[in-house]
């Protein structure tokens, strides 16, 4: 049995146990669908939902240890779900587009919006 905060630190989700504990207490870590506690013991196969900043990751526990090892060993301690990987990639692509100044509109452009776009593309009006 390993405490949740120790496992998160050992699996390199957080740099310190104090950061792991504050994330757990802040409600950013859920264990099997319920809000986690730092002292809760983990078992193999437990499902963790971890939110760090804008990124949310869902993993299944595959190895229990309370020792912090290298990153290669830490990667074997959990298996990220396929749904989590897919959602994380979509979210990253959306954020990348928004940083470039492109926002996905919530609806179709109105007649006024289409005229403004046409004017922006061809300010002289020579293509008509």
C-alpha positions as CSV (number, residue, x, y, z in Angstrom):
1,X,0.0,0.0,0.0
2,X,1.2,3.5,-0.9
3,X,-0.2,6.8,0.1
4,X,-1.7,8.8,-2.8
5,X,0.5,11.9,-2.3
6,X,3.7,9.7,-2.2
7,X,2.7,7.9,-5.3
8,X,2.0,11.1,-7.2
9,X,5.4,12.4,-6.2
10,X,7.1,9.1,-7.1
11,X,5.3,9.0,-10.5
12,X,6.6,12.5,-11.2
13,X,3.3,14.2,-11.6
14,X,4.5,16.8,-9.0
15,X,8.0,17.9,-8.0
16,X,7.4,17.7,-4.2
17,X,5.0,15.8,-1.9
18,X,3.8,19.2,-0.6
19,X,2.7,20.2,-4.1
20,X,1.0,16.8,-4.5
21,X,-0.8,17.2,-1.2
22,X,-2.0,20.7,-2.0
23,X,-3.3,19.6,-5.4
24,X,-5.2,16.7,-3.7
25,X,-6.6,19.0,-1.1
26,X,-7.5,21.6,-3.8
27,X,-9.7,19.0,-5.5
28,X,-7.4,18.5,-8.6
29,X,-7.0,14.8,-8.0
30,X,-9.8,12.3,-8.0
31,X,-9.4,8.6,-7.1
32,X,-11.9,6.2,-8.7
33,X,-14.3,9.1,-9.4
34,X,-14.3,10.5,-5.9
35,X,-12.3,13.4,-4.5
36,X,-9.0,12.0,-3.2
37,X,-7.3,12.4,0.2
38,X,-3.5,12.6,0.6
39,X,-3.4,9.7,3.1
40,X,-5.6,7.4,1.0
41,X,-3.9,4.1,0.1
42,X,-3.7,3.2,-3.6
43,X,-4.2,-0.2,-5.1
44,X,-3.2,-1.6,-8.4
45,X,-5.8,-0.8,-11.1
46,X,-7.1,2.4,-9.4
47,X,-8.2,5.2,-11.7
48,X,-6.8,8.6,-11.1
49,X,-7.9,11.9,-12.7
50,X,-5.2,14.5,-12.3
51,X,-5.5,18.2,-13.3
52,X,-2.4,20.3,-13.6
53,X,-3.1,23.7,-15.0
54,X,-5.2,23.4,-18.1
55,X,-4.2,19.7,-18.7
56,X,-6.4,16.9,-17.3
57,X,-4.9,13.4,-17.4
58,X,-6.7,10.1,-16.6
59,X,-4.4,7.2,-15.6
60,X,-4.7,3.7,-14.3
61,X,-2.1,2.6,-11.6
62,X,0.1,-0.2,-12.8
63,X,2.9,-0.2,-10.2
64,X,3.0,0.8,-6.6
65,X,6.1,2.4,-5.1
66,X,6.9,5.3,-2.8
67,X,10.4,5.8,-4.1
68,X,11.1,8.5,-6.7
69,X,13.2,7.0,-9.5
70,X,14.1,8.2,-13.0
71,X,11.5,9.2,-15.5
72,X,11.7,6.0,-17.4
73,X,10.8,4.0,-14.3
74,X,8.1,6.5,-13.4
75,X,6.5,6.1,-16.8
76,X,5.9,2.4,-16.0
77,X,3.9,3.2,-12.9
78,X,0.8,4.2,-14.8
79,X,-1.0,3.8,-18.1
80,X,-2.9,6.8,-19.5
81,X,-6.3,5.9,-21.0
82,X,-6.9,6.3,-24.7
83,X,-9.7,8.8,-24.1
84,X,-7.5,10.9,-22.0
85,X,-4.7,11.0,-24.7
86,X,-7.3,11.9,-27.4
87,X,-8.9,14.7,-25.3
88,X,-5.5,16.1,-24.3
89,X,-4.3,16.2,-28.0
90,X,-7.5,18.0,-29.1
91,X,-7.2,20.5,-26.2
92,X,-3.6,21.2,-27.1
93,X,-4.4,21.8,-30.7
94,X,-7.3,24.2,-29.8
95,X,-5.0,26.2,-27.5
96,X,-2.3,26.3,-30.2
97,X,-4.9,27.7,-32.7
98,X,-6.1,30.3,-30.1
99,X,-2.5,31.5,-29.5
100,X,-2.2,32.0,-33.2
101,X,-5.2,34.3,-33.1
102,X,-7.7,31.9,-34.6
103,X,-10.9,31.2,-32.6
104,X,-13.6,28.8,-33.6
105,X,-16.8,30.8,-34.1
106,X,-19.8,29.8,-32.1
107,X,-22.2,30.3,-35.1
108,X,-22.1,31.1,-38.8
109,X,-21.1,34.6,-39.9
110,X,-23.9,37.1,-40.5
111,X,-24.4,39.0,-43.7
112,X,-22.5,41.9,-42.1
113,X,-19.7,39.6,-41.0
114,X,-19.4,38.2,-44.5
115,X,-19.2,41.7,-46.0
116,X,-16.4,42.5,-43.5
117,X,-14.5,39.4,-44.4
118,X,-14.9,40.1,-48.1
119,X,-13.6,43.6,-47.5
120,X,-10.7,42.3,-45.5
121,X,-9.7,39.8,-48.2
122,X,-10.1,42.2,-51.1
123,X,-9.9,45.9,-50.0
124,X,-10.0,47.2,-53.6
125,X,-13.0,45.2,-54.6
126,X,-11.3,44.2,-57.8
127,X,-12.2,40.5,-57.7
128,X,-16.0,41.1,-58.2
